[in-house]
Amino acid sequence: MTLLITVFAAIIATVKWYNRKDDTMQLGMLCFMFWGASLMWLGDAIFEYAELKADYFAPAAADMLNDAFLGLSVVALALIIWLIRLLITDPKGSVKAALKKKK
């Protein structure tokens, strides 16, 4: 489940990155994080399959739920890191304008 969730997130981020008009949203970093997580989960799946063989394809419901929560947590963490980086670099100047307007 973790691999599936991160691969879907990576594909969506890559499609958004490929169809971008400009690079102000820094989607490339998001793509790298999702594809890196996908490669990590792929390695994990390979080693788990080598250990469990056919039992790998019949996980318990509790294991699938835990994996789904872990996959969603990884996607949420990557989005939080990306958002913090956007707020710090402020490519469109929105944060800077909001702070100046408040003073």
Secondary structure, 3 states (H helix, E strand, C coil): CHHHHHHHHHHHHHHHHHCCCCCCCCHHHHHHHHHHHHHHHHHHHHHHHHHHHHHHHCCCHHHHHHHHHHHHHHHHHHHHHHHHHHHHHCCCCHHHHHHHHHC
